[in-house]
Amino acid sequence: MAAIFYQIGDVIDYTAAEALSFGDVVDLSTRIGVAGADIARDAAGPVQVTGVYRIPKASGAVTVGQALYWDKSAKNITTTADSNTPAGWAVAPAASGDPDVLVKIG
């Protein structure tokens, strides 16, 4: 069967396991997305899977191009892979004390 175009792919339809608010980071197991609207539990809604987002980060400096990970329990970006979800990479540096970092997801 030939491939049939479905959607551009910068936004996916996502059924939320828990209620999400616009801008919440969504852990998609092997990557992250960002809720594009409020999504009720067990309802489908838009999740952005490409773009650059300002996301809260753990302490520690970040350099441009550095691989970043989503710490689901702390609800922030970290540079530590461990069991965290790949989030993307830093598009701008962030100092250790900065509260957030610009992350290219997708």
QUIVEN-V419915 format. One record per pair of residues at least 12 apart in sequence whose ideal C-beta (glycine too) atoms are under 8 Angstrom apart, sorted by the first residue. I is the first residue (numbers start at 0). J is the second residue. Records with the same first field share a line. If there is no record, write none. Layout:
I: J ; J
This chain:
8: 48 ; 49
9: 47 ; 48 ; 49 ; 50 ; 105
10: 35 ; 45 ; 46 ; 47 ; 48
11: 32 ; 45 ; 46 ; 48
12: 43 ; 44 ; 45 ; 46
13: 25 ; 32 ; 38 ; 43 ; 44 ; 45 ; 46
14: 41 ; 42 ; 43
15: 38 ; 39 ; 40 ; 41 ; 42 ; 43 ; 44
16: 40 ; 41
17: 40
18: 37 ; 38 ; 39 ; 40
19: 34 ; 37 ; 38 ; 44
20: 34 ; 37
21: 34 ; 35 ; 36 ; 37
22: 34
24: 54 ; 69 ; 74 ; 86
25: 46
26: 69 ; 71 ; 84
27: 46 ; 48 ; 84
28: 84
29: 84 ; 85
30: 48 ; 84 ; 85 ; 86 ; 87 ; 104 ; 105
31: 69 ; 84 ; 85 ; 86 ; 87 ; 104
32: 46 ; 47 ; 48 ; 104
33: 46 ; 47 ; 50 ; 52 ; 104
34: 46 ; 47
35: 47
47: 104
48: 104 ; 105
49: 104 ; 105
50: 103 ; 104 ; 105
51: 90 ; 101 ; 102 ; 103 ; 104
52: 101 ; 102 ; 104
53: 99 ; 100 ; 101 ; 102
54: 75 ; 76 ; 86 ; 99 ; 100 ; 102
55: 74 ; 75 ; 76 ; 98 ; 99
56: 75 ; 76 ; 77 ; 93 ; 97 ; 98 ; 99 ; 100
57: 70 ; 73 ; 75 ; 76 ; 77 ; 78 ; 79
58: 95 ; 96
59: 77 ; 78 ; 95
60: 92 ; 93 ; 94 ; 95
61: 78 ; 89 ; 92 ; 93 ; 97 ; 100
62: 89 ; 92
63: 89 ; 90 ; 91 ; 92
64: 88 ; 89
65: 78 ; 88 ; 89
66: 78 ; 80 ; 85 ; 88
67: 85 ; 86 ; 87 ; 88 ; 89 ; 100 ; 102
68: 80 ; 81 ; 83 ; 84 ; 85 ; 86
69: 83 ; 84 ; 85 ; 86
70: 83
71: 83 ; 84
76: 99 ; 100 ; 102
86: 102 ; 104
87: 102 ; 103 ; 104 ; 105
88: 102 ; 103
89: 101 ; 102 ; 103
90: 102 ; 103
